[in-house]
Structures are given as C-alpha cells and as structure tokens.
Amino acid sequence: MKSVESGLGIALLGMVGGSLIVVKLLPLIAPLGGLGGWLVMKHCAKLIEQESNEVS
C-alpha cells in the first residue's frame, strides 16, 4: 500500500511541477495560441465560403 501512496505523491508533484512550467510558459504560448486560432478560423471561413459558392 505504501508504494501506491508514494506513486500518488510523485504524480501530484509532477502535476504541480507541470502546471508551474505551463504558467511560466503561458506568456510565450498565448501569442502562438492566438495566432494559431486566428489562422484556423480564417481557414474555416475560407472553406465555408468555397462550399457556399459551389452550392449556389
């Protein structure tokens, strides 16, 4: 039973450490995420426009 508890402890530490790293990287990730989302939206809009042109 001890090994399960220590495994959970390590997992918890890993999660906390991971979230700290993510928080530190957020300022770097946010612009990339925003740009990526914008590109995806533009691409989807283009696809929808093409489909509506083909239908009409």
Summary of the structure (lengths in Angstrom):
residues: 56
radius of gyration: 21.6
end to end distance: 67.1
largest distance: 67.9
contacts: 102
relative contact order: 0.06
helix: 96%
strand: 0%
